[in-house]
Amino acid sequence: MGSAKTMAAVAAAAFISIPAAQAADLPVPVPVIHDFSGWYLRGDIGMSNEKLKGLSHPSFATATAFTWYDRGGFDSAPFFGLGIGYAWNSWLRFDVTGEYRGKADFHALDRFLNAGVYNTNDYTGSKSEWLFLANVYFDLGTWWYVTPFVGAGIGITHNIIAHFRDTNVIAGGGGWADTGTQTNFAWALYAGAAYQVTPQVTLEFAYRYLDLGDARTGTLVNLDPTIVGTNRAPMTFRDITSHDLKFGVRWMLEPPEQVFAPPLIRKG
């Protein structure tokens, strides 16, 4: 009996004598926090106001007494976008966005001389785009939960021209073209203001200047099958730009619950 007590006392003394450095090596659980507080999701809606420098086609150079009555323009159209971003700090943000820009109707009118008679071409069609941008924004300070900002973006646009028609009412002629697509480099400039509704939700109203490059139809087909050659070349819509008004919502992602894991065991 006495021997058992003696052994227990020796074991206790040995445990107490463990150096503090060795005790520090024991695997004690510590919190590992995965912080997603800077990440956000966004959604945008808006209206486009697109312009172009004009139409271009090889036949325009050979037409007699050719002139434009109306160089053409697009009706306003809605657009919708989604994106994901990261707030680097209180004044710098980045995001990437994908956007579908709805169909905008197009109209233009020219006049030319044919066999001593003036004729006209009345052009109609529609245009839409898929737009993908990488953006950077600079927040300029916050007053009463309102933060003005400026920004810029670069990316690509996939321009689509559909339902193109050329109608010559005077001569009873005309033509049409299949849907045509063109993918271009795109860039944008932003200016707007954001209002923080809650720590997670921010509303945004902005103006955007957008450069979409050129667009083109498919191959032109004349209603008169004897007209071929360069007249079948696609019609080009030159230098399309847009003045957009957009409304957006940003939702900050909350960090998840703390996940506990043992620390690495220090060797030596």
Protein Blocks (a to p, Z undefined) as FASTA:
>chain_A
ZZmmmmmmmmmmmmmmpcfklmmmpccdddddddfklgccdddddddddddfbdcdfklm
mpghiacfbgbiadddddddddddddfblmbccdddddddddddddddddddeehiacdd
ddddddddddddddddddebjeehiacdddddddddddddehiacddfknopacdddddd
dddddddddddddddfblmbccddddddddebjadddddddfblkbgcjllpccddehia
dddddddddddddddddddddddddeZZ
